[in-house]
Amino acid sequence: MEKKINEITSSNTNVSQASAAVMVAFMAIDELNQTNRNLDNLRGELKEYVDEADRVTSERDNAVRELEIIKTKISQLEGNKKLKQLKDSI
């Protein structure tokens, strides 16, 4: 911060050390506020990503369950087909 104060006072001789210190303090507060806004935005984005990941995981789980049901039905149909073939051969 001292470096910034010196930069301000050396570039403008009408500005006192105290005024420059206040300016630097305001700049620091502004930077902090901007950083906090950025952090809030990142938190929001992260929440969206987590929510999307949860949604996709749920969809995947549903698809896996449906696939298992379909596999079971296929297995049953294959068994029925074998029974029909066995009946027809008798």
C-alpha positions in Angstrom: 0.0 0.0 0.0 2.9 2.3 0.8 4.1 1.9 -2.8 0.7 3.0 -4.2 0.6 6.0 -1.8 4.1 7.0 -3.0 3.0 6.6 -6.6 0.0 8.9 -6.0 2.0 11.6 -4.2 4.9 11.6 -6.6 2.6 11.9 -9.7 0.5 14.7 -8.1 2.3 17.0 -5.7 -1.0 18.6 -4.6 -2.0 15.3 -2.9 -0.9 14.9 0.7 0.2 11.6 2.2 -3.1 11.4 4.2 -5.2 12.0 1.1 -3.2 9.5 -0.9 -3.6 7.0 2.0 -7.4 7.5 1.9 -7.4 7.1 -1.8 -5.5 3.8 -1.5 -7.8 2.7 1.2 -10.8 3.3 -1.1 -9.1 1.5 -3.9 -8.4 -1.4 -1.6 -12.1 -1.5 -0.5 -13.2 -1.3 -4.2 -10.8 -4.2 -5.1 -12.2 -6.2 -2.1 -15.8 -5.5 -3.1 -15.0 -6.6 -6.7 -13.2 -9.7 -5.5 -16.2 -10.5 -3.3 -18.6 -10.1 -6.3 -16.3 -12.4 -8.4 -16.3 -14.9 -5.5 -20.1 -14.8 -5.3 -20.3 -15.3 -9.1 -18.0 -18.2 -8.9 -20.0 -19.7 -6.0 -23.2 -19.4 -8.1 -21.5 -21.0 -11.1 -20.2 -23.8 -8.9 -23.7 -24.4 -7.4 -25.0 -24.6 -11.0 -22.4 -27.1 -11.9 -23.1 -29.2 -8.8 -26.8 -29.1 -9.5 -26.3 -30.1 -13.1 -24.0 -32.9 -12.0 -26.7 -34.1 -9.6 -29.3 -34.0 -12.4 -27.1 -35.9 -14.8 -26.3 -38.5 -12.2 -30.0 -39.0 -11.5 -30.7 -39.3 -15.2 -27.9 -41.8 -15.5 -29.2 -43.8 -12.6 -32.7 -43.9 -14.1 -31.2 -45.0 -17.5 -29.3 -47.8 -15.7 -32.5 -49.0 -14.0 -34.4 -48.9 -17.3 -31.6 -50.8 -19.0 -31.8 -53.5 -16.3 -35.5 -53.7 -16.8 -35.0 -54.1 -20.6 -32.4 -56.7 -20.1 -34.7 -58.7 -17.8 -37.5 -58.4 -20.4 -35.2 -59.6 -23.2 -34.1 -62.5 -21.1 -37.8 -63.4 -20.4 -38.6 -63.1 -24.1 -35.6 -65.3 -25.0 -36.8 -67.9 -22.5 -40.4 -67.7 -23.9 -38.9 -68.2 -27.4 -37.0 -71.3 -26.3 -40.1 -72.7 -24.7 -42.1 -72.1 -27.9 -39.4 -73.8 -30.0 -39.4 -76.7 -27.6 -43.2 -76.9 -27.7 -43.2 -76.8 -31.5 -40.6 -79.5 -31.7 -42.7 -81.9 -29.7 
